[in-house]
Amino acid sequence: PLLTQAVEIRPDSATARNNLATSFANVGKLDEAIRECRDALRLDAGYQDARYNLASVLASKGDAQAALAELSVYLRSSPEDVQALELAGRMQVAAGHTSESLEYFRRAAVLSPLDGSVQTNLGAALAMTGDYAGAVQAFEAALKIDPTNRPARENLEQARARMQQK
């Protein structure tokens, strides 16, 4: 209610609308969150937080293409945002463009080499493209960072098995 009141008091505030969008997204009201993000961007097209939040909510709704469109704009101004790069990579995979996802995951891995999630996602994308040796390297890197990373461990075993089948 407080954030809704803030928008009622200042309907021209992009920040208030973005905050309300975040609140909506946190409780699963994704359509309302999208509406508020778009309103925030209508008020301030350069508001990067609203742009990223919109991409994130669109991703949560399963609209990979729309999320990628927003991330493309966002990443022009924030090309080193690891979280956005990783989301763009995941959305490329979701859209069926696994090869294109590699660019995003690789950039994220260079910028944040100690992020096990990035390494795991990179490994998964490499495995999907048939680069099992690269996938093994990425999964091993993820496990050096976090030995309890179960997805990396399971995918590492699968990638090694695939390498032996070749």
WORAGI-V909611 format. One record per pair of residues at least 6 apart in sequence whose ideal C-beta (glycine too) atoms are under 7 Angstrom apart, sorted by sequence separation. I is the first residue (numbers start at 0). J is the second residue. If there is no record, write none. Layout:
i/j
I/J
I/J
This chain:
i/j
9/15
40/46
74/80
77/83
91/97
111/117
142/148
39/46
141/148
23/31
24/32
57/65
58/66
91/99
92/100
125/133
126/134
6/15
23/32
40/49
57/66
74/83
91/100
108/117
125/134
142/151
5/15
6/16
39/49
40/50
73/83
107/117
108/118
141/151
142/152
20/32
23/35
54/66
57/69
88/100
91/103
122/134
125/137
6/19
36/49
40/53
70/83
74/87
104/117
108/121
138/151
142/155
20/35
54/69
88/103
122/137
2/18
3/19
19/35
20/36
36/52
37/53
53/69
54/70
70/86
87/103
88/104
104/120
105/121
121/137
122/138
138/154
139/155
2/19
36/53
70/87
104/121
138/155
16/35
17/36
20/39
50/69
54/73
84/103
88/107
118/137
119/138
122/141
2/22
33/53
36/56
67/87
70/90
104/124
135/155
138/158
16/38
17/39
50/72
51/73
84/106
85/107
118/140
119/141
16/39
33/56
50/73
67/90
84/107
101/124
118/141
135/158
32/56
33/57
66/90
67/91
100/124
101/125
134/158
135/159
13/39
16/42
47/73
81/107
115/141
118/144
29/56
63/90
67/94
97/124
101/128
131/158
135/162
58/86
126/154
13/42
17/46
47/76
81/110
115/144
119/148
122/151
13/43
29/59
47/77
63/93
64/94
81/111
97/127
98/128
115/145
131/161
132/162
11/42
17/48
21/52
29/60
55/86
63/94
79/110
85/116
89/120
97/128
113/144
119/150
123/154
131/162
17/49
20/52
24/56
51/83
54/86
58/90
85/117
88/120
92/124
119/151
122/154
126/158
13/46
81/114
115/148
17/52
85/120
13/49
81/117
88/124
115/151
